[in-house]
Amino acid sequence: MRHNAEAEASLIGSVLLDAVVVLDICANESITVEHFHLPRNRTYWQAIQEMRAGFVDALTLTDHLKATGRFKEEDHKILDDYIDTAITATHCQYWIDKLIFCRLKRCEAQAASVIEKMSHGEDDPAEEIGKVVAQLADRISPRHASTGPEVGAKVVDELRKAQSGEPTSLPTPWLDFNNRTNAVPFGKSTCMAGTMGTRKSFALAQVGMHWAKLGIPFGYFCFEDGNIDTMRRMAAMTAGVSSFDAIRGKLNEVDEGLLVRAVNDTVQHWPIGWQGRRGMGISDIEAATLRGVLRYGWQGIILDGFKDIKREHLHNINLDDDLRSNGLCNIADRHGIACISVHHITKAAGRQQKTEDHRLSLEDLKGSGGILNDARMVWLWQCKREVDLAGQEKLSEFELECAKSNNGKTGAVDLKLTDKNIGVFVQDMGD
């Protein structure tokens, strides 16, 4: 398909909904009027580009069209329809990718036409054809071109940053773990894997709280528990009250007051971009991340959990896992941010997950699509399950182990709960 009317309309509608963010994204992707096929849309986009220095919405766009003699009576209805088509600016990256693809198809057709014309000439067209195709490809998608000098500049830049003491990763709350590993590296995907029901989400929330307390802006995709319960858990940890009772609404009056104060005075003011909506796919996460990086300066994203990212290839689950894990790697690399996602291991090497003496290993992640290969760091959340005299199961002997690292050393740290109801993990320094 050489043009996509829906994509053109939706991208223009996205600009009219949130011009500041969407136009920055379009500039980053080198979107020009040439990416639009329909004549009226080309007129709209040209006008939008002329207005970039000012405020852009449906009203100011029509005013500009009138002032420049390009306004038509149907423009009001068309632009309103475009806004309705877009619904939200969140998905603009999806529409941008569609336009880039259609532009590529049109350029392929143009190149084929050049080849056809030149094939009837006397000169050998190979060299000229190569020039045409190279020029077209560079105009369509310069983001995919990485020349030697471009890569070399990145290498030198990273070396200078390292020499100047700039951090290459975001830290965890556990100092020994940071010292033994590279914590959560920028530009890489980190996987935290463990069996279900072992409080991985509590540990992950602590990582987020630590970033927030350091003033580090980031996006929190809390798919499993949602925004409200995740913030409530953070507030309970901050106030020192029971996280379980807070989520169940069972706090006494005093603890409830402490929780409310923690929310109002502290947690809601942290630099966290709350992204708890279920049903988000990789393209949605990409769009939200790009918006967060450009508008709020996000330095990282946390995803809890990987299994809740929307599947797009239900006929092939392993293929879908490959695409989702690869997508997270691309997001981290493209934006130079830290990325950590939680993965559930339902069975450990063929044994039931409740086996008391079984330690998790990288083998337990095999068969989970490309997760093991794509993640540059793999953390294993180790713990034991024991049964007390009353027959109640309890968790003990927690350990965060970095089992794979492509950027430094591996290592582990022993952790313990200060209070099983609050859910805060601290380093276990022994007796």
C-alpha positions, 0 to 999 in steps of 0.5 A, a space after each residue: 500500500 503506497 498511501 494510508 489515509 487513516 495514518 495521515 489523518 491520525 498523525 495530523 489529528 495527534 498534532 492538533 491534540 498535543 503539538 509540542 510532543 508530537 512535533 518533537 517526535 516527528 522531527 526526530 523521525 524526519 517526517 516531512 510533507 513528502 510523507 503525505 500522499 493526499 494533497 489536502 493533507 500535504 497542505 495541512 502539514 506544510 502549514 503546520 511546519 510553518 507554524 512550529 514557532 507558535 501554538 498549533 491546534 485546530 483553531 490556529 491552523 485554520 486561522 493560518 490557512 485563511 491568512 495564507 489564502 489556502 483555507 477551504 470551507 470543508 477544513 473545519 469538518 475535516 480537521 475535527 474528523 481527524 481529531 476524532 480519528 486520532 482519539 489520543 496523541 499517545 499512538 503517534 509513533 504507530 502512525 509515523 511508522 505507517 507513513 514511513 512504510 508507505 513513503 518507502 513503497 512510493 519511493 520503491 515505485 519511483 525507483 522502479 520507474 527510473 530503472 524502466 526508463 534507463 533500461 531503454 537507454 544506451 548507458 549502463 544504469 546500475 550506478 545511477 540507479 544505486 544513487 537514486 535508491 540511496 538518496 530515497 532511502 536516506 530521505 525516508 528513514 535516516 534513523 536506520 542509517 549508521 555510518 562509521 563516523 556516526 558510530 565512532 562519535 557515539 563511542 567517543 562520547 560514551 568514553 568521555 562520559 565515563 571519564 568525566 564520572 557520568 553514571 552509566 546506569 541507574 542504581 538499586 536501593 542495595 549498595 552491595 548489589 550496585 557495587 558488584 554489578 552494573 545495576 540497571 544500565 542505560 541503553 540496555 534491557 534488564 530482566 528480573 525473573 522469579 516464580 510467582 507470589 514471591 514479592 518481586 513487585 515489592 522489590 521492584 517498587 523499591 527500585 522505583 522509590 529509590 530512583 524517585 527519592 534521587 530525583 530521577 524521572 522515569 516511567 512506571 508501567 505497573 500493568 500487574 497491579 495498576 497505578 492506584 495499588 502501586 502508589 498505595 504500596 509505595 505510600 505504605 512503605 514510606 509511611 511504615 504501615 502494612 502494605 497488605 492492609 493498605 491494599 485491602 482497605 483494612 488499615 486502622 485510623 492511625 495508619 490510614 492517616 499516616 498513609 494519606 499523609 505519605 501520599 499527599 506530602 511525598 509519593 504523588 510529587 515524585 517524578 514518576 510517569 504512571 502508566 498502569 493501563 492494561 492492554 498496551 503493546 510494544 508500540 504503545 510503550 514506545 510512544 509513551 516512552 518517547 513522550 516521557 523522554 522528550 517532555 519529562 526527561 525520563 531516564 528509565 522505565 520499569 515494567 511490571 510485568 512482561 506477561 501483561 504486554 499485549 500480544 499481537 501474534 496469538 498464533 505463535 506465542 514464542 514469536 510474540 515473546 521474541 518481538 516483545 522482548 526485542 521491542 524493549 531492547 530497541 526502546 532502551 537502545 533508541 532512547 538511551 534509558 535504563 529498562 527493567 521488566 519483570 518476568 514470571 517463571 511458572 515452572 523451574 526446570 520441569 519441577 513445580 515452582 514450590 520446590 523448597 530447595 531449588 535455586 533458579 538458573 538461566 535454564 529456567 528462562 529457556 523456552 520463554 521466547 527471546 527473553 534470555 538472549 535479548 536481555 543484556 542483564 538477567 536478575 534472578 529473584 531467589 527465595 525459599 518457601 517454608 511451611 510453619 507449624 500451623 501449616 502456613 507457607 512463608 517466604 524466607 532467605 531472599 537473594 537478588 542474583 545477577 546471573 547474566 551481564 554483558 556489561 560487567 560483573 555478575 554477583 548477588 546480595 542477600 536481602 531480608 524483610 524488615 517487616 513482612 507486612 510492610 514489604 521493605 527489603 534491606 541487605 541482610 548483613 548476617 547476625 
